[in-house]
Amino acid sequence: MVFSWIEYPSREVRDAANQKMMSDPRMKEMGENMPFDGKRMIYGGFSILLEE
C-alpha cells in the first residue's frame, strides 16, 4: 500500500492547482483508460479488525 500527499501553502493555491488539473484534457483521457474499477477497489481488500 502506498500513501502520498501534497501540502499547499494556502487553500487558494490548492484550489487553483485542482482547477488546472481537472481542466487538463489529459486527465479525462487517463480516466477513460484506467486498468481497474476504483469504485470496487475501495471496498475490496479491507476487513474489520475491531468493532465498537
mmCIF file as Biopython writes it, N, C-alpha, C and O atoms, coordinates in Angstrom:
data_model
#
loop_
_atom_site.group_PDB
_atom_site.id
_atom_site.type_symbol
_atom_site.label_atom_id
_atom_site.label_alt_id
_atom_site.label_comp_id
_atom_site.label_asym_id
_atom_site.label_entity_id
_atom_site.label_seq_id
_atom_site.pdbx_PDB_ins_code
_atom_site.Cartn_x
_atom_site.Cartn_y
_atom_site.Cartn_z
_atom_site.occupancy
_atom_site.B_iso_or_equiv
_atom_site.auth_seq_id
_atom_site.auth_asym_id
_atom_site.pdbx_PDB_model_num
ATOM 1   N N  . MET A ? 1  ? 0.841   -1.156 0.000   1.0 0.0 1  A 1 
ATOM 2   C CA . MET A ? 1  ? 0.000   0.000  0.000   1.0 0.0 1  A 1 
ATOM 3   C C  . MET A ? 1  ? 0.893   1.228  0.000   1.0 0.0 1  A 1 
ATOM 4   O O  . MET A ? 1  ? 1.941   1.245  0.646   1.0 0.0 1  A 1 
ATOM 5   N N  . VAL A ? 2  ? 0.481   2.237  -0.715  1.0 0.0 2  A 1 
ATOM 6   C CA . VAL A ? 2  ? 1.256   3.467  -0.822  1.0 0.0 2  A 1 
ATOM 7   C C  . VAL A ? 2  ? 0.376   4.644  -0.438  1.0 0.0 2  A 1 
ATOM 8   O O  . VAL A ? 2  ? -0.748  4.769  -0.922  1.0 0.0 2  A 1 
ATOM 9   N N  . PHE A ? 3  ? 0.882   5.500  0.425   1.0 0.0 3  A 1 
ATOM 10  C CA . PHE A ? 3  ? 0.207   6.730  0.786   1.0 0.0 3  A 1 
ATOM 11  C C  . PHE A ? 3  ? 1.051   7.896  0.304   1.0 0.0 3  A 1 
ATOM 12  O O  . PHE A ? 3  ? 2.280   7.851  0.362   1.0 0.0 3  A 1 
ATOM 13  N N  . SER A ? 4  ? 0.391   8.931  -0.168  1.0 0.0 4  A 1 
ATOM 14  C CA . SER A ? 4  ? 1.119   10.143 -0.539  1.0 0.0 4  A 1 
ATOM 15  C C  . SER A ? 4  ? 0.208   11.341 -0.319  1.0 0.0 4  A 1 
ATOM 16  O O  . SER A ? 4  ? -1.014  11.200 -0.271  1.0 0.0 4  A 1 
ATOM 17  N N  . TRP A ? 5  ? 0.804   12.516 -0.187  1.0 0.0 5  A 1 
ATOM 18  C CA . TRP A ? 5  ? 0.011   13.715 -0.015  1.0 0.0 5  A 1 
ATOM 19  C C  . TRP A ? 5  ? 0.803   14.914 -0.487  1.0 0.0 5  A 1 
ATOM 20  O O  . TRP A ? 5  ? 2.024   14.859 -0.631  1.0 0.0 5  A 1 
ATOM 21  N N  . ILE A ? 6  ? 0.094   15.989 -0.724  1.0 0.0 6  A 1 
ATOM 22  C CA . ILE A ? 6  ? 0.698   17.245 -1.154  1.0 0.0 6  A 1 
ATOM 23  C C  . ILE A ? 6  ? 0.294   18.311 -0.154  1.0 0.0 6  A 1 
ATOM 24  O O  . ILE A ? 6  ? -0.873  18.396 0.230   1.0 0.0 6  A 1 
ATOM 25  N N  . GLU A ? 7  ? 1.242   19.118 0.267   1.0 0.0 7  A 1 
ATOM 26  C CA . GLU A ? 7  ? 0.948   20.241 1.147   1.0 0.0 7  A 1 
ATOM 27  C C  . GLU A ? 7  ? 1.022   21.522 0.338   1.0 0.0 7  A 1 
ATOM 28  O O  . GLU A ? 7  ? 2.025   21.804 -0.317  1.0 0.0 7  A 1 
ATOM 29  N N  . TYR A ? 8  ? -0.056  22.296 0.394   1.0 0.0 8  A 1 
ATOM 30  C CA . TYR A ? 8  ? -0.115  23.572 -0.310  1.0 0.0 8  A 1 
ATOM 31  C C  . TYR A ? 8  ? 0.048   24.702 0.699   1.0 0.0 8  A 1 
ATOM 32  O O  . TYR A ? 8  ? -0.332  24.552 1.860   1.0 0.0 8  A 1 
ATOM 33  N N  . PRO A ? 9  ? 0.605   25.828 0.273   1.0 0.0 9  A 1 
ATOM 34  C CA . PRO A ? 9  ? 0.798   26.944 1.204   1.0 0.0 9  A 1 
ATOM 35  C C  . PRO A ? 9  ? -0.518  27.602 1.641   1.0 0.0 9  A 1 
ATOM 36  O O  . PRO A ? 9  ? -0.574  28.245 2.690   1.0 0.0 9  A 1 
ATOM 37  N N  . SER A ? 10 ? -1.576  27.438 0.832   1.0 0.0 10 A 1 
ATOM 38  C CA . SER A ? 10 ? -2.861  28.027 1.209   1.0 0.0 10 A 1 
ATOM 39  C C  . SER A ? 10 ? -3.988  27.312 0.470   1.0 0.0 10 A 1 
ATOM 40  O O  . SER A ? 10 ? -3.749  26.576 -0.487  1.0 0.0 10 A 1 
ATOM 41  N N  . ARG A ? 11 ? -5.192  27.535 0.916   1.0 0.0 11 A 1 
ATOM 42  C CA . ARG A ? 11 ? -6.367  26.943 0.270   1.0 0.0 11 A 1 
ATOM 43  C C  . ARG A ? 11 ? -6.542  27.496 -1.148  1.0 0.0 11 A 1 
ATOM 44  O O  . ARG A ? 11 ? -6.956  26.770 -2.052  1.0 0.0 11 A 1 
ATOM 45  N N  . GLU A ? 12 ? -6.229  28.773 -1.337  1.0 0.0 12 A 1 
ATOM 46  C CA . GLU A ? 12 ? -6.366  29.388 -2.655  1.0 0.0 12 A 1 
ATOM 47  C C  . GLU A ? 12 ? -5.425  28.728 -3.668  1.0 0.0 12 A 1 
ATOM 48  O O  . GLU A ? 12 ? -5.817  28.463 -4.804  1.0 0.0 12 A 1 
ATOM 49  N N  . VAL A ? 13 ? -4.196  28.469 -3.255  1.0 0.0 13 A 1 
ATOM 50  C CA . VAL A ? 13 ? -3.223  27.800 -4.132  1.0 0.0 13 A 1 
ATOM 51  C C  . VAL A ? 13 ? -3.705  26.384 -4.449  1.0 0.0 13 A 1 
ATOM 52  O O  . VAL A ? 13 ? -3.615  25.937 -5.592  1.0 0.0 13 A 1 
ATOM 53  N N  . ARG A ? 14 ? -4.215  25.685 -3.442  1.0 0.0 14 A 1 
ATOM 54  C CA . ARG A ? 14 ? -4.743  24.332 -3.648  1.0 0.0 14 A 1 
ATOM 55  C C  . ARG A ? 14 ? -5.900  24.333 -4.634  1.0 0.0 14 A 1 
ATOM 56  O O  . ARG A ? 14 ? -5.942  23.509 -5.547  1.0 0.0 14 A 1 
ATOM 57  N N  . ASP A ? 15 ? -6.839  25.254 -4.454  1.0 0.0 15 A 1 
ATOM 58  C CA . ASP A ? 15 ? -7.996  25.312 -5.336  1.0 0.0 15 A 1 
ATOM 59  C C  . ASP A ? 15 ? -7.591  25.622 -6.777  1.0 0.0 15 A 1 
ATOM 60  O O  . ASP A ? 15 ? -8.148  25.051 -7.715  1.0 0.0 15 A 1 
ATOM 61  N N  . ALA A ? 16 ? -6.629  26.520 -6.955  1.0 0.0 16 A 1 
ATOM 62  C CA . ALA A ? 16 ? -6.157  26.857 -8.299  1.0 0.0 16 A 1 
ATOM 63  C C  . ALA A ? 16 ? -5.473  25.652 -8.947  1.0 0.0 16 A 1 
ATOM 64  O O  . ALA A ? 16 ? -5.672  25.393 -10.134 1.0 0.0 16 A 1 
ATOM 65  N N  . ALA A ? 17 ? -4.674  24.918 -8.182  1.0 0.0 17 A 1 
ATOM 66  C CA . ALA A ? 17 ? -3.994  23.737 -8.728  1.0 0.0 17 A 1 
ATOM 67  C C  . ALA A ? 17 ? -5.005  22.659 -9.110  1.0 0.0 17 A 1 
ATOM 68  O O  . ALA A ? 17 ? -4.879  22.037 -10.165 1.0 0.0 17 A 1 
ATOM 69  N N  . ASN A ? 18 ? -6.006  22.433 -8.260  1.0 0.0 18 A 1 
ATOM 70  C CA . ASN A ? 18 ? -7.036  21.429 -8.577  1.0 0.0 18 A 1 
ATOM 71  C C  . ASN A ? 18 ? -7.818  21.817 -9.816  1.0 0.0 18 A 1 
ATOM 72  O O  . ASN A ? 18 ? -8.137  20.958 -10.639 1.0 0.0 18 A 1 
ATOM 73  N N  . GLN A ? 19 ? -8.131  23.086 -9.962  1.0 0.0 19 A 1 
ATOM 74  C CA . GLN A ? 19 ? -8.879  23.534 -11.138 1.0 0.0 19 A 1 
ATOM 75  C C  . GLN A ? 19 ? -8.062  23.315 -12.418 1.0 0.0 19 A 1 
ATOM 76  O O  . GLN A ? 19 ? -8.598  22.852 -13.425 1.0 0.0 19 A 1 
ATOM 77  N N  . LYS A ? 20 ? -6.774  23.647 -12.377 1.0 0.0 20 A 1 
ATOM 78  C CA . LYS A ? 20 ? -5.917  23.428 -13.549 1.0 0.0 20 A 1 
ATOM 79  C C  . LYS A ? 20 ? -5.819  21.943 -13.880 1.0 0.0 20 A 1 
ATOM 80  O O  . LYS A ? 20 ? -5.877  21.559 -15.049 1.0 0.0 20 A 1 
ATOM 81  N N  . MET A ? 21 ? -5.673  21.115 -12.864 1.0 0.0 21 A 1 
ATOM 82  C CA . MET A ? 21 ? -5.538  19.679 -13.096 1.0 0.0 21 A 1 
ATOM 83  C C  . MET A ? 21 ? -6.811  19.111 -13.718 1.0 0.0 21 A 1 
ATOM 84  O O  . MET A ? 21 ? -6.739  18.358 -14.689 1.0 0.0 21 A 1 
ATOM 85  N N  . MET A ? 22 ? -7.970  19.461 -13.173 1.0 0.0 22 A 1 
ATOM 86  C CA . MET A ? 22 ? -9.216  18.890 -13.657 1.0 0.0 22 A 1 
ATOM 87  C C  . MET A ? 22 ? -9.608  19.423 -15.032 1.0 0.0 22 A 1 
ATOM 88  O O  . MET A ? 22 ? -10.381 18.773 -15.735 1.0 0.0 22 A 1 
ATOM 89  N N  . SER A ? 23 ? -9.098  20.584 -15.435 1.0 0.0 23 A 1 
ATOM 90  C CA . SER A ? 23 ? -9.409  21.110 -16.765 1.0 0.0 23 A 1 
ATOM 91  C C  . SER A ? 23 ? -8.426  20.617 -17.827 1.0 0.0 23 A 1 
ATOM 92  O O  . SER A ? 23 ? -8.611  20.900 -19.010 1.0 0.0 23 A 1 
ATOM 93  N N  . ASP A ? 24 ? -7.400  19.893 -17.429 1.0 0.0 24 A 1 
ATOM 94  C CA . ASP A ? 24 ? -6.410  19.352 -18.367 1.0 0.0 24 A 1 
ATOM 95  C C  . ASP A ? 24 ? -7.023  18.175 -19.126 1.0 0.0 24 A 1 
ATOM 96  O O  . ASP A ? 24 ? -7.475  17.220 -18.495 1.0 0.0 24 A 1 
ATOM 97  N N  . PRO A ? 25 ? -7.052  18.212 -20.460 1.0 0.0 25 A 1 
ATOM 98  C CA . PRO A ? 25 ? -7.655  17.115 -21.238 1.0 0.0 25 A 1 
ATOM 99  C C  . PRO A ? 25 ? -6.954  15.770 -21.020 1.0 0.0 25 A 1 
ATOM 100 O O  . PRO A ? 25 ? -7.559  14.721 -21.240 1.0 0.0 25 A 1 
ATOM 101 N N  . ARG A ? 26 ? -5.710  15.787 -20.600 1.0 0.0 26 A 1 
ATOM 102 C CA . ARG A ? 26 ? -5.010  14.525 -20.345 1.0 0.0 26 A 1 
ATOM 103 C C  . ARG A ? 26 ? -5.621  13.772 -19.169 1.0 0.0 26 A 1 
ATOM 104 O O  . ARG A ? 26 ? -5.566  12.543 -19.129 1.0 0.0 26 A 1 
ATOM 105 N N  . MET A ? 27 ? -6.203  14.495 -18.210 1.0 0.0 27 A 1 
ATOM 106 C CA . MET A ? 27 ? -6.853  13.839 -17.076 1.0 0.0 27 A 1 
ATOM 107 C C  . MET A ? 27 ? -8.074  13.041 -17.533 1.0 0.0 27 A 1 
ATOM 108 O O  . MET A ? 27 ? -8.320  11.940 -17.040 1.0 0.0 27 A 1 
ATOM 109 N N  . LYS A ? 28 ? -8.838  13.598 -18.476 1.0 0.0 28 A 1 
ATOM 110 C CA . LYS A ? 28 ? -10.009 12.891 -18.989 1.0 0.0 28 A 1 
ATOM 111 C C  . LYS A ? 28 ? -9.575  11.623 -19.719 1.0 0.0 28 A 1 
ATOM 112 O O  . LYS A ? 28 ? -10.181 10.565 -19.548 1.0 0.0 28 A 1 
ATOM 113 N N  . GLU A ? 29 ? -8.535  11.729 -20.525 1.0 0.0 29 A 1 
ATOM 114 C CA . GLU A ? 29 ? -8.009  10.559 -21.247 1.0 0.0 29 A 1 
ATOM 115 C C  . GLU A ? 29 ? -7.555  9.486  -20.264 1.0 0.0 29 A 1 
ATOM 116 O O  . GLU A ? 29 ? -7.834  8.303  -20.460 1.0 0.0 29 A 1 
ATOM 117 N N  . MET A ? 30 ? -6.867  9.889  -19.226 1.0 0.0 30 A 1 
ATOM 118 C CA . MET A ? 30 ? -6.368  8.928  -18.256 1.0 0.0 30 A 1 
ATOM 119 C C  . MET A ? 30 ? -7.525  8.237  -17.540 1.0 0.0 30 A 1 
ATOM 120 O O  . MET A ? 30 ? -7.456  7.038  -17.269 1.0 0.0 30 A 1 
ATOM 121 N N  . GLY A ? 31 ? -8.583  8.978  -17.234 1.0 0.0 31 A 1 
ATOM 122 C CA . GLY A ? 31 ? -9.731  8.404  -16.561 1.0 0.0 31 A 1 
ATOM 123 C C  . GLY A ? 31 ? -10.486 7.395  -17.398 1.0 0.0 31 A 1 
ATOM 124 O O  . GLY A ? 31 ? -11.115 6.489  -16.850 1.0 0.0 31 A 1 
ATOM 125 N N  . GLU A ? 32 ? -10.438 7.530  -18.713 1.0 0.0 32 A 1 
ATOM 126 C CA . GLU A ? 32 ? -11.137 6.597  -19.593 1.0 0.0 32 A 1 
ATOM 127 C C  . GLU A ? 32 ? -10.399 5.272  -19.755 1.0 0.0 32 A 1 
ATOM 128 O O  . GLU A ? 32 ? -10.999 4.273  -20.154 1.0 0.0 32 A 1 
ATOM 129 N N  . ASN A ? 33 ? -9.114  5.257  -19.451 1.0 0.0 33 A 1 
ATOM 130 C CA . ASN A ? 33 ? -8.301  4.068  -19.685 1.0 0.0 33 A 1 
ATOM 131 C C  . ASN A ? 33 ? -7.749  3.468  -18.395 1.0 0.0 33 A 1 
ATOM 132 O O  . ASN A ? 33 ? -6.649  2.917  -18.395 1.0 0.0 33 A 1 
ATOM 133 N N  . MET A ? 34 ? -8.485  3.565  -17.314 1.0 0.0 34 A 1 
ATOM 134 C CA . MET A ? 34 ? -7.998  3.023  -16.050 1.0 0.0 34 A 1 
ATOM 135 C C  . MET A ? 34 ? -7.981  1.496  -16.109 1.0 0.0 34 A 1 
ATOM 136 O O  . MET A ? 34 ? -8.923  0.889  -16.619 1.0 0.0 34 A 1 
ATOM 137 N N  . PRO A ? 35 ? -6.931  0.875  -15.598 1.0 0.0 35 A 1 
ATOM 138 C CA . PRO A ? 35 ? -6.826  -0.586 -15.665 1.0 0.0 35 A 1 
ATOM 139 C C  . PRO A ? 35 ? -7.656  -1.302 -14.599 1.0 0.0 35 A 1 
ATOM 140 O O  . PRO A ? 35 ? -7.650  -2.531 -14.546 1.0 0.0 35 A 1 
ATOM 141 N N  . PHE A ? 36 ? -8.367  -0.561 -13.752 1.0 0.0 36 A 1 
ATOM 142 C CA . PHE A ? 36 ? -9.163  -1.174 -12.693 1.0 0.0 36 A 1 
ATOM 143 C C  . PHE A ? 36 ? -10.365 -0.295 -12.408 1.0 0.0 36 A 1 
ATOM 144 O O  . PHE A ? 36 ? -10.408 0.865  -12.818 1.0 0.0 36 A 1 
ATOM 145 N N  . ASP A ? 37 ? -11.329 -0.845 -11.713 1.0 0.0 37 A 1 
ATOM 146 C CA . ASP A ? 37 ? -12.517 -0.105 -11.326 1.0 0.0 37 A 1 
ATOM 147 C C  . ASP A ? 37 ? -12.309 0.408  -9.904  1.0 0.0 37 A 1 
ATOM 148 O O  . ASP A ? 37 ? -12.416 -0.358 -8.947  1.0 0.0 37 A 1 
ATOM 149 N N  . GLY A ? 38 ? -12.017 1.688  -9.762  1.0 0.0 38 A 1 
ATOM 150 C CA . GLY A ? 38 ? -11.724 2.262  -8.458  1.0 0.0 38 A 1 
ATOM 151 C C  . GLY A ? 38 ? -12.868 2.142  -7.466  1.0 0.0 38 A 1 
ATOM 152 O O  . GLY A ? 38 ? -12.629 2.010  -6.265  1.0 0.0 38 A 1 
ATOM 153 N N  . LYS A ? 39 ? -14.106 2.187  -7.944  1.0 0.0 39 A 1 
ATOM 154 C CA . LYS A ? 39 ? -15.251 2.079  -7.039  1.0 0.0 39 A 1 
ATOM 155 C C  . LYS A ? 39 ? -15.270 0.718  -6.347  1.0 0.0 39 A 1 
ATOM 156 O O  . LYS A ? 39 ? -15.618 0.628  -5.170  1.0 0.0 39 A 1 
ATOM 157 N N  . ARG A ? 40 ? -14.906 -0.324 -7.057  1.0 0.0 40 A 1 
ATOM 158 C CA . ARG A ? 40 ? -14.869 -1.653 -6.449  1.0 0.0 40 A 1 
ATOM 159 C C  . ARG A ? 40 ? -13.607 -1.856 -5.631  1.0 0.0 40 A 1 
ATOM 160 O O  . ARG A ? 40 ? -13.632 -2.540 -4.608  1.0 0.0 40 A 1 
ATOM 161 N N  . MET A ? 41 ? -12.508 -1.270 -6.072  1.0 0.0 41 A 1 
ATOM 162 C CA . MET A ? 41 ? -11.240 -1.475 -5.394  1.0 0.0 41 A 1 
ATOM 163 C C  . MET A ? 41 ? -11.261 -0.905 -3.973  1.0 0.0 41 A 1 
ATOM 164 O O  . MET A ? 41 ? -10.619 -1.461 -3.082  1.0 0.0 41 A 1 
ATOM 165 N N  . ILE A ? 42 ? -11.980 0.183  -3.748  1.0 0.0 42 A 1 
ATOM 166 C CA . ILE A ? 42 ? -12.015 0.813  -2.431  1.0 0.0 42 A 1 
ATOM 167 C C  . ILE A ? 42 ? -12.515 -0.161 -1.377  1.0 0.0 42 A 1 
ATOM 168 O O  . ILE A ? 42 ? -12.019 -0.158 -0.250  1.0 0.0 42 A 1 
ATOM 169 N N  . TYR A ? 43 ? -13.484 -0.991 -1.723  1.0 0.0 43 A 1 
ATOM 170 C CA . TYR A ? 43 ? -14.085 -1.887 -0.740  1.0 0.0 43 A 1 
ATOM 171 C C  . TYR A ? 43 ? -13.506 -3.301 -0.783  1.0 0.0 43 A 1 
ATOM 172 O O  . TYR A ? 43 ? -13.844 -4.125 0.066   1.0 0.0 43 A 1 
ATOM 173 N N  . GLY A ? 44 ? -12.658 -3.592 -1.736  1.0 0.0 44 A 1 
ATOM 174 C CA . GLY A ? 44 ? -12.235 -4.960 -1.982  1.0 0.0 44 A 1 
ATOM 175 C C  . GLY A ? 44 ? -11.316 -5.595 -0.971  1.0 0.0 44 A 1 
ATOM 176 O O  . GLY A ? 44 ? -11.456 -6.789 -0.708  1.0 0.0 44 A 1 
ATOM 177 N N  . GLY A ? 45 ? -10.384 -4.868 -0.387  1.0 0.0 45 A 1 
ATOM 178 C CA . GLY A ? 45 ? -9.361  -5.529 0.389   1.0 0.0 45 A 1 
ATOM 179 C C  . GLY A ? 45 ? -9.351  -5.238 1.872   1.0 0.0 45 A 1 
ATOM 180 O O  . GLY A ? 45 ? -8.315  -5.406 2.515   1.0 0.0 45 A 1 
ATOM 181 N N  . PHE A ? 46 ? -10.462 -4.808 2.440   1.0 0.0 46 A 1 
ATOM 182 C CA . PHE A ? 46 ? -10.470 -4.462 3.843   1.0 0.0 46 A 1 
ATOM 183 C C  . PHE A ? 46 ? -11.339 -5.431 4.636   1.0 0.0 46 A 1 
ATOM 184 O O  . PHE A ? 46 ? -12.365 -5.914 4.155   1.0 0.0 46 A 1 
ATOM 185 N N  . SER A ? 47 ? -10.909 -5.695 5.836   1.0 0.0 47 A 1 
ATOM 186 C CA . SER A ? 47 ? -11.729 -6.500 6.740   1.0 0.0 47 A 1 
ATOM 187 C C  . SER A ? 47 ? -11.750 -5.813 8.096   1.0 0.0 47 A 1 
ATOM 188 O O  . SER A ? 47 ? -10.786 -5.145 8.468   1.0 0.0 47 A 1 
ATOM 189 N N  . ILE A ? 48 ? -12.831 -5.971 8.829   1.0 0.0 48 A 1 
ATOM 190 C CA . ILE A ? 48 ? -12.998 -5.296 10.110  1.0 0.0 48 A 1 
ATOM 191 C C  . ILE A ? 48 ? -12.152 -6.016 11.163  1.0 0.0 48 A 1 
ATOM 192 O O  . ILE A ? 48 ? -12.247 -7.232 11.328  1.0 0.0 48 A 1 
ATOM 193 N N  . LEU A ? 49 ? -11.324 -5.241 11.870  1.0 0.0 49 A 1 
ATOM 194 C CA . LEU A ? 49 ? -10.495 -5.798 12.928  1.0 0.0 49 A 1 
ATOM 195 C C  . LEU A ? 49 ? -11.076 -5.516 14.305  1.0 0.0 49 A 1 
ATOM 196 O O  . LEU A ? 49 ? -10.864 -6.292 15.236  1.0 0.0 49 A 1 
ATOM 197 N N  . LEU A ? 50 ? -11.808 -4.414 14.445  1.0 0.0 50 A 1 
ATOM 198 C CA . LEU A ? 50 ? -12.328 -4.012 15.734  1.0 0.0 50 A 1 
ATOM 199 C C  . LEU A ? 50 ? -13.654 -3.308 15.537  1.0 0.0 50 A 1 
ATOM 200 O O  . LEU A ? 50 ? -13.763 -2.388 14.726  1.0 0.0 50 A 1 
ATOM 201 N N  . GLU A ? 51 ? -14.650 -3.734 16.268  1.0 0.0 51 A 1 
ATOM 202 C CA . GLU A ? 51 ? -15.948 -3.063 16.237  1.0 0.0 51 A 1 
ATOM 203 C C  . GLU A ? 51 ? -16.237 -2.499 17.612  1.0 0.0 51 A 1 
ATOM 204 O O  . GLU A ? 51 ? -15.990 -3.156 18.623  1.0 0.0 51 A 1 
ATOM 205 N N  . GLU A ? 52 ? -16.757 -1.291 17.653  1.0 0.0 52 A 1 
ATOM 206 C CA . GLU A ? 52 ? -17.074 -0.662 18.945  1.0 0.0 52 A 1 
ATOM 207 C C  . GLU A ? 52 ? -18.489 -0.941 19.342  1.0 0.0 52 A 1 
ATOM 208 O O  . GLU A ? 52 ? -18.933 -0.492 20.399  1.0 0.0 52 A 1 
#
